[in-house]
């Protein structure tokens, strides 16, 4: 399951244009990155929807393999969302990711050998380099047994409060460290960072460290940036993201920023 129902308040004003799950990283919506990671280990995929529902439904409806769980009249949070999918889950264990996080995680080693009985969490090391569970950790993915999911209720609630805190106290959580890239795209600064890190890993990046969509029209210097499809760049762009269809005018300099249509978010 990919969690994509959140409002993305911290990512405003970008999420006033698109729901956070559709904000592009390396010219692909975040939700597509998450689904691709999940599809490498399972063919049963689900996404929950609430904020930006119509746009997400339109984007995901072309993939008949993805089950869409619409949450109305309110979003149910990370725990309530799973309870709302109880009939679809139907006794199976669940791999859970947040749509608004980008990572290089290969989920196959994480899922291999799972017994389906204990909670397993894939997290990033803390500032001290240790891999340990606790509030605020960089959570890449989780594996949740049906025995735990079946106890949840379809009301607004979080997995930490409803499941993980108690399980941790009882010693029922196994923690696996993720040593690759991981960025929670919760703020414009983090979102920009995710784009630049993701682009740097792709074979299509040119000699300036930039990822430029083939349909973009560029006539000015571009360095360490991501340029979306159909964008027009006639001014200098450095360390920035230009969404598809957006423009950078001649004589303009865009640095450490996100250009999305008529909106420019400068990251300080």
C-alpha positions as CSV (number, residue, x, y, z in Angstrom):
1,X,0.0,0.0,0.0
2,X,1.2,3.5,-0.8
3,X,-0.2,6.2,1.5
4,X,-1.2,9.2,-0.6
5,X,-4.1,10.9,1.1
6,X,-2.3,13.6,3.0
7,X,-2.8,17.3,2.5
8,X,0.9,18.1,2.2
9,X,0.6,21.3,4.2
10,X,4.3,21.7,4.9
11,X,5.0,21.5,1.1
12,X,2.8,24.5,0.4
13,X,2.5,26.4,-1.9
14,X,3.4,23.6,-4.3
15,X,0.6,21.4,-3.0
16,X,-1.9,24.2,-3.8
17,X,-1.1,23.2,-7.5
18,X,-0.9,19.4,-7.1
19,X,-1.4,16.9,-4.3
20,X,2.0,16.0,-2.9
21,X,1.9,12.5,-4.3
22,X,1.8,14.0,-7.8
23,X,4.7,16.5,-7.3
24,X,7.4,15.3,-9.6
25,X,10.8,14.1,-8.6
26,X,13.2,13.7,-11.5
27,X,10.2,14.4,-13.8
28,X,8.1,11.5,-12.3
29,X,5.3,11.9,-9.7
30,X,6.3,10.8,-6.3
31,X,3.6,8.2,-6.2
32,X,4.9,6.5,-9.3
33,X,8.3,6.1,-7.7
34,X,6.7,4.4,-4.7
35,X,4.6,2.1,-6.9
36,X,7.6,1.1,-8.9
37,X,9.5,0.2,-5.8
38,X,6.5,-1.9,-4.5
39,X,5.9,-3.5,-7.9
40,X,9.3,-5.1,-7.7
41,X,8.1,-7.3,-4.8
42,X,4.3,-7.6,-5.2
43,X,1.6,-7.4,-7.9
44,X,-1.1,-6.4,-5.4
45,X,-0.9,-2.6,-5.2
46,X,-3.2,-0.1,-3.5
47,X,-3.2,3.7,-3.0
48,X,-5.4,5.6,-0.6
49,X,-6.9,9.0,-1.7
50,X,-8.4,12.0,-0.1
51,X,-6.7,15.4,-0.7
52,X,-6.4,16.0,-4.4
53,X,-8.5,13.0,-5.0
54,X,-9.7,13.9,-8.5
55,X,-6.2,14.5,-9.9
56,X,-4.8,11.4,-8.3
57,X,-7.7,9.3,-9.6
58,X,-7.2,10.6,-13.1
59,X,-3.5,9.9,-12.9
60,X,-3.8,6.4,-11.4
61,X,-7.0,5.2,-13.2
62,X,-5.0,4.2,-16.3
63,X,-3.2,1.5,-14.2
64,X,-5.8,-1.3,-13.7
65,X,-3.5,-3.1,-11.4
66,X,-3.6,-0.4,-8.7
67,X,-6.6,-0.6,-6.3
68,X,-7.8,2.9,-5.3
69,X,-9.1,3.3,-1.7
70,X,-11.1,6.6,-1.5
71,X,-11.4,8.1,2.0
72,X,-14.4,10.2,2.5
73,X,-15.5,12.4,4.2
74,X,-12.1,12.7,5.9
75,X,-8.6,11.3,5.6
76,X,-8.1,8.3,7.9
77,X,-4.4,8.7,8.7
78,X,-1.8,5.9,8.3
79,X,-3.6,3.4,10.6
80,X,-7.1,4.2,9.6
81,X,-6.2,3.8,6.0
82,X,-5.2,0.2,6.4
83,X,-8.3,-0.6,8.3
84,X,-10.3,0.9,5.5
85,X,-8.6,-1.6,3.2
86,X,-9.3,-4.6,5.4
87,X,-11.5,-6.4,2.9
88,X,-8.9,-5.9,0.1
89,X,-6.0,-7.0,2.4
90,X,-8.0,-10.1,3.3
91,X,-5.6,-11.8,5.7
92,X,-2.3,-10.9,3.9
93,X,0.6,-9.0,5.3
94,X,1.1,-5.5,4.0
95,X,4.1,-3.6,2.7
96,X,3.5,0.2,3.4
97,X,5.2,3.2,2.0
98,X,4.5,6.9,2.1
99,X,4.0,8.5,-1.3
100,X,5.7,11.7,-0.3
101,X,9.1,10.2,0.4
102,X,11.7,9.4,-2.3
103,X,14.4,6.8,-1.8
104,X,16.7,4.5,-3.7
105,X,15.5,1.5,-1.6
106,X,15.5,-1.9,-3.2
107,X,12.6,-3.6,-1.2
108,X,13.5,-7.1,-2.2
109,X,16.1,-7.7,0.4
110,X,13.8,-6.0,3.0
111,X,10.9,-8.3,2.2
112,X,13.0,-11.5,1.8
113,X,12.6,-14.0,4.6
114,X,9.8,-12.1,6.4
115,X,7.9,-14.4,8.6
116,X,4.6,-12.5,8.3
117,X,4.3,-12.4,12.1
118,X,6.6,-9.7,13.4
119,X,6.6,-6.0,12.4
120,X,9.6,-5.1,10.2
121,X,10.7,-1.5,9.6
122,X,13.1,-0.2,7.1
123,X,14.6,3.0,8.4
124,X,17.6,5.4,7.9
125,X,20.4,5.7,10.4
126,X,20.2,8.6,12.9
127,X,22.7,11.4,13.1
128,X,25.0,9.1,15.2
129,X,24.9,6.5,12.5
130,X,22.8,4.1,14.6
131,X,19.8,2.3,13.2
132,X,17.1,2.4,15.9
133,X,13.4,2.8,16.0
134,X,11.8,5.9,17.6
135,X,9.7,9.0,16.9
136,X,10.8,11.0,13.9
137,X,13.0,8.3,12.3
138,X,13.4,8.3,8.5
139,X,10.9,5.5,7.7
140,X,11.4,4.1,4.2
141,X,8.9,1.2,4.4
142,X,7.2,-1.2,6.8
143,X,6.0,-4.7,6.7
144,X,2.9,-5.3,8.9
145,X,1.4,-8.7,9.8
146,X,-2.3,-9.3,9.2
147,X,-2.7,-10.0,13.0
148,X,-1.7,-6.4,13.6
149,X,-3.7,-4.8,10.7
150,X,-6.9,-6.7,11.6
151,X,-7.0,-4.8,15.0
152,X,-7.1,-1.4,13.4
153,X,-10.2,0.7,13.0
154,X,-11.2,2.9,10.1
155,X,-11.1,6.2,12.0
156,X,-8.4,8.9,11.8
157,X,-5.4,7.4,13.5
158,X,-1.7,6.8,13.1
159,X,0.4,3.7,13.0
160,X,2.9,4.9,15.6
161,X,0.1,5.5,18.2
162,X,-2.0,2.5,17.3
163,X,0.6,-0.2,16.6
164,X,4.3,0.6,16.6
165,X,4.7,2.2,20.1
166,X,3.1,-0.7,21.8
167,X,4.9,-3.3,19.7
168,X,8.2,-1.6,20.3
169,X,7.6,-1.7,24.1
170,X,6.9,-5.4,23.8
171,X,9.9,-6.2,21.6
172,X,7.9,-7.1,18.6
173,X,9.6,-4.9,16.0
174,X,12.6,-5.9,13.8
175,X,14.5,-2.9,12.4
176,X,16.5,-3.0,9.1
177,X,18.8,-0.2,8.1
178,X,18.6,1.6,4.8
179,X,22.0,3.0,3.8
180,X,21.0,4.5,0.4
181,X,19.4,7.9,-0.3
182,X,16.1,8.8,1.4
183,X,14.4,12.2,1.4
184,X,11.1,13.0,3.1
185,X,9.7,15.6,0.7
186,X,7.7,17.3,3.3
187,X,9.0,20.8,2.7
188,X,10.1,22.7,-0.4
189,X,13.8,22.5,0.8
190,X,13.5,18.7,1.1
191,X,11.6,18.4,-2.1
192,X,14.3,20.3,-4.0
193,X,17.0,18.1,-2.4
194,X,15.1,14.9,-3.5
195,X,15.0,16.1,-7.1
196,X,18.7,17.0,-7.3
197,X,19.7,13.7,-5.7
198,X,17.4,11.6,-7.9
199,X,18.5,13.4,-11.0
200,X,22.2,12.9,-10.3
201,X,21.6,9.1,-10.2
202,X,20.0,8.9,-13.6
203,X,21.8,8.0,-16.9
204,X,20.1,10.8,-18.7
205,X,21.8,13.5,-16.7
206,X,24.0,15.7,-19.0
207,X,27.5,17.0,-18.4
208,X,26.2,19.9,-16.3
209,X,24.6,17.5,-13.8
210,X,21.2,18.4,-15.0
211,X,18.2,16.2,-16.1
212,X,16.5,17.9,-19.0
213,X,13.4,16.3,-20.6
214,X,13.8,15.9,-24.3
215,X,10.7,18.0,-25.0
216,X,12.0,21.0,-23.1
217,X,13.3,24.0,-25.1
218,X,16.5,25.4,-23.6
219,X,18.7,28.2,-24.8
220,X,20.6,29.3,-21.7
221,X,23.0,27.8,-19.1
222,X,21.5,25.0,-16.9
223,X,23.5,23.5,-14.0
224,X,22.6,20.8,-11.6
225,X,18.8,21.2,-12.2
226,X,15.8,19.3,-13.3
227,X,13.8,20.6,-16.3
228,X,10.4,19.1,-16.9
229,X,8.6,18.2,-20.2
230,X,7.6,21.1,-22.4
231,X,9.4,23.6,-20.2
232,X,11.0,26.6,-21.9
233,X,14.2,27.9,-20.4
234,X,15.7,31.1,-21.9
235,X,17.3,32.2,-18.6
236,X,20.0,30.8,-16.3
237,X,19.0,27.9,-14.0
238,X,21.1,26.5,-11.3
239,X,20.3,24.0,-8.5
240,X,16.6,24.3,-9.3
241,X,13.5,22.4,-10.6
242,X,11.4,23.7,-13.4
243,X,8.1,21.8,-13.7
244,X,6.7,20.7,-17.0
245,X,5.2,23.5,-19.1
246,X,6.8,26.2,-17.0
247,X,9.0,29.0,-18.3
248,X,12.2,30.8,-17.3
249,X,12.4,34.1,-19.2
250,X,15.4,35.5,-21.0
251,X,17.6,37.4,-18.6
252,X,16.1,35.7,-15.6
253,X,18.3,33.8,-13.1
254,X,16.7,30.9,-11.2
255,X,18.8,29.6,-8.3
256,X,17.9,27.1,-5.5
257,X,14.2,27.4,-6.5
258,X,11.2,25.5,-7.8
259,X,9.4,27.0,-10.7
260,X,5.9,25.6,-11.1
261,X,3.8,27.5,-13.7
262,X,3.5,31.1,-12.5
263,X,4.7,30.1,-9.0
264,X,8.3,30.4,-7.9
265,X,9.4,28.9,-4.5
266,X,12.9,30.1,-3.4
267,X,14.6,27.7,-1.0
268,X,16.8,29.5,1.5
